[in-house]
Amino acid sequence: FPSHDRTPVTGGGGGAAEYSGQSAGGGGSGIIILAIPTPSYPGSAPGATVTTPPAAPGKTVLTYTSSGTYTA
């Protein structure tokens, strides 16, 4: 997202389905994935798993499965 955008981004969890007459469980954690042009990646993304997948040439991909930060 643009460097001037400081709006927090959150991922939502999915709810569990009712099974065999039992109550549904709570939803799990959400996942947030950001793809950033590699030359623009500052090299710091606390809480993220950082990859450069072959399927996304020229991009650095940040995957958050729990709390983390990224400042462009």
C-alpha positions in Angstrom: 0.0 0.0 0.0 1.2 3.6 -0.4 3.8 4.9 2.0 1.4 7.6 3.3 -1.3 5.1 4.3 -0.9 4.2 8.0 -4.2 2.4 8.3 -3.8 -0.9 10.3 -4.7 -4.0 8.3 -6.1 -7.0 10.0 -7.1 -10.5 8.9 -10.3 -12.2 10.0 -10.7 -15.7 11.2 -13.2 -18.2 9.8 -15.9 -19.7 12.0 -16.1 -23.4 12.7 -19.1 -25.4 11.5 -21.5 -27.1 13.9 -21.0 -30.9 13.9 -23.0 -33.6 15.5 -25.2 -31.3 17.6 -22.2 -29.5 19.3 -21.7 -25.8 19.4 -19.4 -24.2 16.8 -16.0 -23.2 17.9 -14.4 -19.8 17.4 -12.7 -18.6 14.3 -9.0 -18.9 13.8 -6.4 -16.2 13.2 -6.4 -14.4 9.8 -3.5 -14.2 7.4 -2.2 -11.0 5.7 0.0 -11.3 2.7 1.8 -8.2 1.2 3.8 -8.3 -2.1 6.3 -5.5 -2.3 8.7 -4.6 -5.2 12.0 -6.0 -3.9 13.9 -2.7 -4.6 11.4 -0.9 -2.3 11.6 -3.4 0.6 13.3 -1.8 3.5 14.6 -5.1 4.9 12.6 -5.0 8.2 9.2 -6.6 8.8 8.9 -7.7 12.4 6.5 -10.6 12.8 6.5 -11.5 9.1 7.8 -14.5 7.2 9.7 -13.0 4.3 10.1 -14.9 1.0 11.1 -14.1 -2.6 9.0 -16.8 -4.4 9.9 -17.7 -8.0 6.2 -17.3 -8.9 6.5 -13.6 -8.1 9.7 -12.3 -9.7 10.9 -9.0 -8.5 8.6 -9.1 -5.4 9.3 -9.7 -1.8 6.4 -11.3 -0.1 5.6 -10.7 3.6 3.2 -13.2 5.3 1.8 -12.4 8.7 0.0 -15.1 10.7 0.1 -13.2 14.0 0.8 -9.6 15.0 3.5 -7.8 13.1 4.5 -4.5 11.6 5.6 -3.1 8.2 6.5 0.5 7.5 7.0 1.5 3.9 
